[in-house]
Amino acid sequence: MGATVVVGTQWGDEGKGKLTDLLAAEMEMVVRYQGGHNAGHTIVVGEESFALQLVPSGVLYEHITPVIGNGVVVDPFVLVDELAMLEARGISTGRLQLSGNAHLILPYHQQLDVLSERRLGSNKLGTTKRGIGPAYADKATRVGLRVQDLFDAGIFREKLEAALREKNPLLAKVYNRLGYDAEVLADKYLQEVAPALEPYVTDTVATVHEALEAGREVLFEGAQATFLDLDHGTYPFVTSSNPVAGGACVGAGVGPRHIDRVIGITKAYTTRVGSGPFPAEVHGEVADRLVTDGAEFGTNTGRRRRVGWLDLVMVRHAIRLNSLSELAITKLDVLDSLDVVKVCVGYEIDGRRSEHMPYHQSDVHRASPILEEFPGWRTPLAEVTATEDLPAEASGYLRFVEEQAGVPITLVGVGPRRRQLVRLKPTSP
């Protein structure tokens, strides 16, 4: 048995939480491998909705071991609050395992995130201002603090003092802000956070490998998505880690030979939060309808998402980058009310047609979408559970996407709840 990776193929918000929750029924372990609490996964079970930020989606199943891997950056107070919320709603969190090598998000990371965005003005990156980027920057420059440091008071104080010798002058001289008292901050974390998290902290690399070696099914859950990847996304309007499938290997401590299935999640249209190029973006009445019908507001931030047609240039590139074995299309039902559904099949750049993602960022900014039009189905899909019950127009739309993508579509979401799903029989070779 091997591992499955779930990865977003667009700019995030594709519905990874719902799919991970669905697949978790067949798994024994769900591992979050990167990102932080800037990524919200919303799961609807019956009449209840759960907005998860750090805890892997599989926590809602009693048989699942949820794991927060070494590649995640953790705001410990957010994690403690999320665990308390789940317990208060009857969800046991005792099975959670947290990597001691995961890096901590500290208050100065969040403050620097806010101040940096403000200073950039109209050139801001559109971050969630939750300290994710600064925490990853400290990790890269080897001045970060890790979860395991919480359990050696001397080490924690020493590392925090060293970090603040750099951060406090930066806050004072560049941003005209007060710095932090190392002793006060250390006491707060050592007294309030360390005891609460200690029962969960372990060597998650060993945990994951023991599961794989025992033949157990392991699901790797990424945050954000392919085009927010630090290396492969629309830089600099990206996150500070690697959401692509390869990031699962680094962020969880496994080698690529263990991964035998990679599922790409693709919304039936495209959304993005914050700044950056968006060739297939739409505005006006169609945009307002997609935002309203799709509830396109951030789980964590409440920000309205930008919306556009499904962009197959992006999807094909995501298939390459992630070695996708299949696609899952989500939110097909959001298109129910449209008379015409459009799909971006290529870009026009300076009078030239391109069906591949341009390597140069200026070309992406200048790209105009080349669109194919399809008749809308004007039929509610919320109760559809079988392929043969899909309207002919919806089936035709899905067949076109599958043919263009070159990998099978195996799952189609037609609503936010677990049961609102259609399992497709692939039509591609």
VEXDREN-2710 file (C-alpha; in Angstrom, 1 decimal):
% VEXDREN-2710
k/r/px/py/pz
1/MET/0.0/0.0/0.0
2/GLY/1.2/3.6/-0.6
3/ALA/0.3/7.2/0.1
4/THR/-2.1/9.6/-1.6
5/VAL/-1.5/13.3/-2.0
6/VAL/-4.3/15.8/-2.3
7/VAL/-3.2/19.1/-3.9
8/GLY/-4.9/22.2/-5.3
9/THR/-4.4/23.0/-8.9
10/GLN/-5.3/26.6/-8.9
11/TRP/-4.8/29.5/-6.4
12/GLY/-6.3/27.6/-3.5
13/ASP/-9.9/27.4/-2.1
14/GLU/-10.7/24.5/-4.4
15/GLY/-12.3/22.4/-1.7
16/LYS/-9.4/20.3/-0.5
17/GLY/-10.9/20.1/3.0
18/LYS/-14.1/18.5/1.8
19/LEU/-12.2/16.0/-0.4
20/THR/-9.7/15.2/2.3
21/ASP/-12.5/14.6/4.7
22/LEU/-14.2/12.3/2.1
23/LEU/-11.1/10.3/1.4
24/ALA/-10.2/10.0/5.1
25/ALA/-13.1/7.5/5.4
26/GLU/-10.8/5.1/3.5
27/MET/-7.5/6.1/5.2
28/GLU/-5.9/5.5/8.5
29/MET/-3.7/8.6/8.7
30/VAL/-4.0/12.2/7.4
31/VAL/-0.8/14.3/7.3
32/ARG/-0.8/18.1/6.9
33/TYR/2.6/18.8/5.2
34/GLN/3.0/22.6/4.8
35/GLY/1.4/26.0/5.3
36/GLY/0.0/27.5/8.5
37/HIS/-3.3/28.9/9.7
38/ASN/-3.5/31.1/6.6
39/ALA/-5.3/28.1/5.0
40/GLY/-8.8/27.4/6.1
41/HIS/-10.5/24.1/5.2
42/THR/-14.3/24.1/5.6
43/ILE/-16.1/20.8/6.1
44/VAL/-19.8/20.4/6.3
45/VAL/-21.1/17.2/8.1
46/GLY/-24.9/17.0/8.2
47/GLU/-26.0/20.4/9.5
48/GLU/-22.7/21.2/11.1
49/SER/-19.8/23.2/9.6
50/PHE/-16.2/22.9/10.8
51/ALA/-13.6/25.6/9.8
52/LEU/-10.2/24.0/10.3
53/GLN/-7.0/26.0/10.1
54/LEU/-4.2/23.7/11.4
55/VAL/-5.7/20.4/12.4
56/PRO/-5.8/18.0/9.5
57/SER/-9.3/17.5/8.0
58/GLY/-9.4/13.8/9.0
59/VAL/-9.7/14.6/12.7
60/LEU/-13.5/14.3/12.3
61/TYR/-13.1/10.5/11.9
62/GLU/-12.5/8.5/15.0
63/HIS/-10.3/6.0/13.2
64/ILE/-7.9/8.6/11.8
65/THR/-4.5/9.6/13.2
66/PRO/-4.2/13.3/12.3
67/VAL/-0.6/14.5/11.9
68/ILE/0.9/18.0/11.6
69/GLY/4.1/17.5/9.8
70/ASN/7.5/19.2/10.1
71/GLY/6.8/21.5/7.1
72/VAL/4.0/23.3/8.8
73/VAL/4.5/26.6/10.6
74/VAL/2.4/26.7/13.8
75/ASP/0.9/29.5/15.8
76/PRO/0.6/27.6/19.0
77/PHE/-2.1/29.7/20.5
78/VAL/-4.2/29.2/17.3
79/LEU/-3.7/25.5/17.6
80/VAL/-4.6/25.3/21.3
81/ASP/-7.8/27.3/20.5
82/GLU/-8.7/25.0/17.6
83/LEU/-8.2/21.9/19.7
84/ALA/-10.4/23.4/22.4
85/MET/-13.1/24.2/19.8
86/LEU/-13.1/20.7/18.4
87/GLU/-13.3/19.2/21.9
88/ALA/-16.2/21.5/22.8
89/ARG/-18.1/20.2/19.8
90/GLY/-17.6/16.6/20.6
91/ILE/-14.6/15.9/18.4
92/SER/-11.8/14.0/20.1
93/THR/-8.3/15.5/19.5
94/GLY/-6.3/13.0/21.6
95/ARG/-5.1/11.2/18.4
96/LEU/-3.4/14.3/17.0
97/GLN/0.4/14.1/16.6
98/LEU/2.5/17.3/16.1
99/SER/6.0/17.3/14.8
100/GLY/8.6/18.7/17.1
101/ASN/10.4/20.0/14.1
102/ALA/7.5/22.3/13.0
103/HIS/8.4/25.9/13.3
104/LEU/6.6/28.4/15.5
105/ILE/4.9/31.6/14.5
106/LEU/5.6/34.2/17.1
107/PRO/4.0/37.7/17.7
108/TYR/6.8/39.5/15.9
109/HIS/6.2/37.4/12.8
110/GLN/2.6/38.6/12.6
111/GLN/3.5/42.2/13.3
112/LEU/6.2/42.2/10.6
113/ASP/3.8/40.7/8.2
114/VAL/1.2/43.4/8.7
115/LEU/3.8/46.2/8.6
116/SER/5.5/44.9/5.5
117/GLU/2.3/44.7/3.6
118/ARG/1.4/48.2/4.7
119/ARG/4.7/49.5/3.6
120/LEU/4.4/47.9/0.1
121/GLY/1.2/49.9/-0.4
122/SER/-0.2/49.3/-3.9
123/ASN/2.5/46.7/-4.5
124/LYS/1.3/44.6/-1.6
125/LEU/1.4/40.8/-2.0
126/GLY/-2.0/40.2/-0.5
127/THR/-0.9/38.0/2.4
128/THR/-3.3/37.0/5.2
129/LYS/-1.0/38.9/7.7
130/ARG/-0.8/35.9/10.0
131/GLY/3.0/35.8/10.1
132/ILE/3.4/32.8/7.8
133/GLY/6.0/34.4/5.4
134/PRO/8.2/35.9/8.2
135/ALA/8.2/32.5/10.1
136/TYR/9.3/30.7/6.9
137/ALA/11.9/33.4/6.3
138/ASP/13.3/32.8/9.8
139/LYS/13.3/29.1/9.1
140/ALA/15.3/29.6/5.9
141/THR/17.8/31.9/7.7
142/ARG/18.1/29.4/10.6
143/VAL/17.0/31.8/13.3
144/GLY/13.5/30.2/13.8
145/LEU/12.2/28.5/16.9
146/ARG/10.6/25.1/16.6
147/VAL/7.9/23.3/18.6
148/GLN/10.5/21.1/20.3
149/ASP/12.2/24.2/21.8
150/LEU/9.1/24.8/24.0
151/PHE/10.2/21.8/26.1
152/ASP/13.7/23.1/26.9
153/ALA/13.2/26.4/28.7
154/GLY/16.9/27.3/28.5
155/ILE/17.1/26.7/24.8
156/PHE/13.8/28.5/24.1
157/ARG/14.9/31.6/26.1
158/GLU/18.3/31.6/24.4
159/LYS/16.9/31.4/20.9
160/LEU/14.1/33.9/21.5
161/GLU/16.6/36.4/22.9
162/ALA/18.8/35.9/19.8
163/ALA/15.9/36.5/17.5
164/LEU/14.7/39.6/19.3
165/ARG/18.2/41.1/19.0
166/GLU/17.5/41.3/15.3
167/LYS/13.7/41.9/15.3
168/ASN/13.4/44.6/17.9
169/PRO/15.8/47.0/16.1
170/LEU/14.0/46.3/12.9
171/LEU/10.7/47.1/14.4
172/ALA/12.0/50.3/16.0
173/LYS/14.2/51.7/13.2
174/VAL/12.3/50.7/10.1
175/TYR/8.7/50.7/11.3
176/ASN/8.8/52.9/14.4
177/ARG/7.2/50.3/16.6
178/LEU/8.0/49.0/20.1
179/GLY/9.8/45.7/20.4
180/TYR/9.2/42.7/22.6
181/ASP/10.5/41.8/26.1
182/ALA/12.2/38.4/25.7
183/GLU/11.5/37.4/29.3
184/VAL/7.8/38.3/29.2
185/LEU/7.3/36.5/25.9
186/ALA/9.2/33.4/26.9
187/ASP/7.2/33.1/30.2
188/LYS/4.0/33.4/28.2
189/TYR/4.9/30.5/25.8
190/LEU/6.6/28.3/28.3
191/GLN/3.8/28.6/30.9
192/GLU/0.7/28.7/28.7
193/VAL/1.5/26.9/25.5
194/ALA/4.1/24.2/26.3
195/PRO/1.9/22.3/28.8
196/ALA/-1.1/22.3/26.5
197/LEU/0.8/21.0/23.5
198/GLU/3.3/18.6/25.1
199/PRO/0.9/15.6/24.9
200/TYR/0.7/15.9/21.1
201/VAL/4.4/16.4/20.2
202/THR/6.3/13.5/18.8
203/ASP/8.6/12.3/16.0
204/THR/6.1/12.4/13.2
205/VAL/8.6/11.1/10.6
206/ALA/8.8/7.9/12.5
207/THR/5.0/7.8/12.9
208/VAL/4.4/8.2/9.2
209/HIS/7.0/5.6/8.2
210/GLU/5.7/3.1/10.7
211/ALA/2.2/3.5/9.2
212/LEU/3.5/3.1/5.6
213/GLU/5.7/0.1/6.5
214/ALA/2.7/-1.5/8.1
215/GLY/0.7/-1.1/4.9
216/ARG/-1.7/1.5/6.2
217/GLU/-3.3/4.1/4.0
218/VAL/-1.8/7.5/4.5
219/LEU/-3.2/10.7/3.0
220/PHE/-1.1/13.9/2.6
221/GLU/-3.0/17.1/2.8
222/GLY/-1.6/20.3/1.4
223/ALA/-2.6/23.9/2.1
224/GLN/-3.0/26.6/-0.6
225/ALA/-2.3/25.3/-4.1
226/THR/0.0/24.8/-7.1
227/PHE/0.0/28.5/-8.3
228/LEU/0.7/29.7/-4.8
229/ASP/3.8/27.6/-4.6
230/LEU/7.0/29.5/-3.7
231/ASP/8.9/28.1/-6.7
232/HIS/6.2/27.3/-9.3
233/GLY/3.4/29.8/-8.5
234/THR/2.8/33.4/-9.9
235/TYR/5.7/34.8/-7.9
236/PRO/5.9/37.1/-5.9
237/PHE/2.1/36.7/-5.3
238/VAL/2.6/33.3/-3.7
239/THR/2.8/31.6/-0.3
240/SER/6.1/30.9/1.4
241/SER/6.2/27.1/1.1
242/ASN/5.7/24.4/-1.4
243/PRO/2.1/23.2/-1.7
244/VAL/2.9/21.1/-4.8
245/ALA/2.9/17.3/-4.4
246/GLY/6.6/17.2/-4.1
247/GLY/6.3/19.3/-1.0
248/ALA/4.7/16.4/0.8
249/CYS/8.0/14.5/0.7
250/VAL/9.9/17.4/2.4
251/GLY/7.1/18.5/4.7
252/ALA/6.3/15.0/6.1
253/GLY/9.7/13.3/5.7
254/VAL/9.0/10.6/3.2
255/GLY/10.6/9.7/-0.1
256/PRO/8.7/9.8/-3.5
257/ARG/8.6/6.0/-3.9
258/HIS/5.9/5.9/-1.2
259/ILE/3.5/8.1/-3.1
260/ASP/1.4/6.2/-5.7
261/ARG/-1.7/8.5/-6.1
262/VAL/-1.9/12.3/-6.6
263/ILE/-5.3/13.8/-6.8
264/GLY/-5.6/17.4/-8.2
265/ILE/-8.5/19.4/-6.9
266/THR/-9.9/21.8/-9.5
267/LYS/-12.8/24.1/-8.9
268/ALA/-15.3/24.2/-11.9
269/TYR/-14.3/27.9/-12.2
270/THR/-11.2/29.7/-10.8
271/THR/-10.8/31.9/-7.8
272/ARG/-7.9/33.8/-6.2
273/VAL/-7.4/35.9/-3.1
274/GLY/-5.3/39.0/-3.1
275/SER/-3.0/40.5/-5.7
276/GLY/-1.5/38.9/-8.8
277/PRO/-2.2/38.1/-12.4
278/PHE/-5.5/36.3/-13.3
279/PRO/-5.9/35.9/-17.1
280/ALA/-9.4/34.3/-16.9
281/GLU/-10.8/36.7/-14.4
282/VAL/-14.4/38.0/-14.9
283/HIS/-16.2/41.0/-13.6
284/GLY/-19.7/42.4/-13.4
285/GLU/-22.9/40.3/-13.1
286/VAL/-21.3/36.9/-13.8
287/ALA/-18.6/37.6/-11.2
288/ASP/-21.2/38.6/-8.6
289/ARG/-23.3/35.5/-9.2
290/LEU/-20.3/33.2/-8.9
291/VAL/-19.2/34.9/-5.6
292/THR/-22.8/34.7/-4.2
293/ASP/-23.7/31.2/-5.3
294/GLY/-20.2/29.9/-4.5
295/ALA/-19.9/31.7/-1.1
296/GLU/-16.6/32.9/-2.3
297/PHE/-15.3/34.6/0.9
298/GLY/-12.2/33.5/2.8
299/THR/-12.7/30.9/5.5
300/ASN/-10.3/32.7/7.8
301/THR/-10.2/36.3/6.5
302/GLY/-13.7/36.8/5.1
303/ARG/-12.2/38.5/2.1
304/ARG/-14.2/38.4/-1.2
305/ARG/-12.4/36.2/-3.7
306/ARG/-11.7/37.2/-7.3
307/VAL/-13.4/34.9/-9.7
308/GLY/-13.0/33.7/-13.3
309/TRP/-13.6/30.9/-15.7
310/LEU/-11.9/27.5/-15.4
311/ASP/-8.4/28.0/-16.8
312/LEU/-7.1/24.8/-18.5
313/VAL/-3.7/26.4/-19.2
314/MET/-3.2/26.4/-15.4
315/VAL/-4.7/22.9/-14.9
316/ARG/-2.5/21.3/-17.6
317/HIS/0.6/23.0/-16.0
318/ALA/-0.5/21.8/-12.5
319/ILE/-0.8/18.2/-13.9
320/ARG/2.8/18.4/-15.0
321/LEU/4.2/19.9/-11.8
322/ASN/2.4/17.4/-9.5
323/SER/2.4/14.3/-11.7
324/LEU/-1.4/14.1/-11.2
325/SER/-3.0/10.7/-11.6
326/GLU/-6.6/12.1/-11.6
327/LEU/-8.7/15.2/-11.1
328/ALA/-11.6/16.0/-8.8
329/ILE/-13.8/18.8/-9.9
330/THR/-15.5/20.8/-7.1
331/LYS/-18.4/23.3/-7.0
332/LEU/-19.9/22.3/-10.4
333/ASP/-23.3/23.2/-8.9
334/VAL/-22.2/26.9/-8.7
335/LEU/-22.5/27.1/-12.5
336/ASP/-26.2/25.8/-12.4
337/SER/-27.8/29.2/-13.1
338/LEU/-25.6/30.3/-16.0
339/ASP/-26.9/30.3/-19.5
340/VAL/-23.4/30.0/-20.9
341/VAL/-20.4/28.4/-19.3
342/LYS/-16.9/29.4/-20.6
343/VAL/-13.5/27.7/-20.3
344/CYS/-10.1/29.2/-20.9
345/VAL/-8.2/26.9/-23.3
346/GLY/-5.2/29.1/-24.1
347/TYR/-3.7/32.6/-23.8
348/GLU/-3.2/35.3/-26.4
349/ILE/0.0/37.2/-25.6
350/ASP/1.1/40.0/-27.9
351/GLY/-0.9/38.5/-30.8
352/ARG/0.5/35.0/-30.3
353/ARG/-1.5/32.0/-29.0
354/SER/-0.1/29.9/-26.2
355/GLU/-1.6/26.8/-24.6
356/HIS/1.2/26.5/-22.1
357/MET/1.9/28.5/-18.9
358/PRO/4.3/31.3/-19.9
359/TYR/7.6/31.1/-18.0
360/HIS/8.0/34.9/-17.8
361/GLN/5.8/36.7/-15.3
362/SER/5.3/39.7/-17.6
363/ASP/3.6/37.4/-20.2
364/VAL/1.2/36.1/-17.6
365/HIS/0.2/39.7/-16.7
366/ARG/-0.4/40.5/-20.3
367/ALA/-2.2/37.3/-21.2
368/SER/-5.8/37.5/-22.5
369/PRO/-7.9/34.3/-22.2
370/ILE/-8.9/32.3/-25.3
371/LEU/-12.4/31.0/-24.4
372/GLU/-14.6/28.1/-25.4
373/GLU/-18.3/28.4/-24.8
374/PHE/-20.7/25.7/-23.6
375/PRO/-24.4/25.8/-23.0
376/GLY/-25.4/26.0/-19.4
377/TRP/-27.6/23.2/-17.9
378/ARG/-29.9/25.5/-15.9
379/THR/-30.7/22.5/-13.6
380/PRO/-29.9/22.1/-9.9
381/LEU/-27.2/19.5/-9.4
382/ALA/-27.3/19.4/-5.6
383/GLU/-29.2/16.0/-5.5
384/VAL/-27.3/14.3/-8.3
385/THR/-25.4/11.2/-7.1
386/ALA/-24.8/9.2/-10.3
387/THR/-23.1/9.9/-13.5
388/GLU/-26.2/9.1/-15.6
389/ASP/-28.2/11.7/-13.8
390/LEU/-26.0/14.6/-14.8
391/PRO/-27.6/16.9/-17.4
392/ALA/-26.1/16.3/-20.9
393/GLU/-24.7/19.8/-20.9
394/ALA/-22.8/19.2/-17.6
395/SER/-21.5/15.9/-18.8
396/GLY/-20.3/17.5/-22.0
397/TYR/-18.5/20.2/-20.1
398/LEU/-16.8/17.6/-17.9
399/ARG/-15.8/15.5/-20.9
400/PHE/-14.2/18.5/-22.6
401/VAL/-12.2/19.3/-19.4
402/GLU/-11.1/15.7/-19.1
403/GLU/-10.0/15.5/-22.8
404/GLN/-8.1/18.8/-22.5
405/ALA/-6.5/17.8/-19.2
406/GLY/-5.4/14.4/-20.3
407/VAL/-6.1/12.7/-17.0
408/PRO/-9.4/11.2/-15.8
409/ILE/-11.9/13.1/-13.7
410/THR/-12.9/10.7/-11.0
411/LEU/-15.0/12.8/-8.6
412/VAL/-17.3/15.8/-9.0
413/GLY/-18.6/17.9/-6.1
414/VAL/-22.2/19.2/-6.4
415/GLY/-22.5/20.9/-3.0
416/PRO/-20.7/21.4/0.3
417/ARG/-21.8/18.4/2.2
418/ARG/-20.1/15.0/2.2
419/ARG/-22.9/13.2/0.3
420/GLN/-23.0/15.8/-2.5
421/LEU/-20.6/14.0/-4.7
422/VAL/-20.7/12.1/-8.0
423/ARG/-18.1/9.4/-8.7
424/LEU/-17.4/9.3/-12.4
425/LYS/-16.3/6.5/-14.7
426/PRO/-13.3/8.0/-16.5
427/THR/-13.9/8.5/-20.3
428/SER/-10.2/9.2/-21.1
429/PRO/-7.9/6.4/-22.1
END
